[in-house]
């Protein structure tokens, strides 16, 4: 039981990390809060983490119902998930902006960016939600749900730490080094996306 629980905790965190990409979201978060105080930025970081955790937890608990309601098979979900993740990975590899200029301007004018655009669609976007729904479709015991919820909570905590402590790391790494790291991550995420599609086509 404990081994089953721990495998879902670790598996959920590992599955979310490259897709949700907290390192890539960090520069977006700091650019949108550049004119705010440190105290306000910390509050926003906490709210982003809570919103991401809530969105992914709801996706986990509602995943089976969503698939059943729309009559979507697990194989089709894997292919769709792979295509979404591949799109995100391609944006990372080619260093494309995660938001359009108009979306960025609208976000800058918002007082609260914790739900949109940070939680949705930047971090817990279609790719991350698809991953969680895919995990929920394989659940066969309550310990799996508990492990996934703990993994999602752990990811939310890690996200908060990244945003609250990331300003110093951004200054140390610099934009060029961070961009290079993001492209390397994008390459591996693209490989994961192709594996998703392959699993859907050849189950």
VENMOTA-V827527 format. One record per run of one state. SS is the DSSP state (H for helix, E for strand, - for the rest). FROM is the first residue (numbers start at 1). LEN is the number of residues. If there is no record, write none. Layout:
# VENMOTA-V827527
ss=SS from=FROM len=LEN
ss=SS from=FROM len=LEN
This chain:
# VENMOTA-V827527
ss=- from=1 len=1
ss=H from=2 len=19
ss=- from=21 len=1
ss=H from=22 len=11
ss=- from=33 len=5
ss=H from=38 len=33
ss=- from=71 len=3
ss=H from=74 len=20
ss=- from=94 len=7
ss=H from=101 len=8
ss=- from=109 len=5
ss=H from=114 len=10
ss=- from=124 len=2
ss=H from=126 len=11
ss=- from=137 len=5
ss=H from=142 len=60
ss=- from=202 len=2
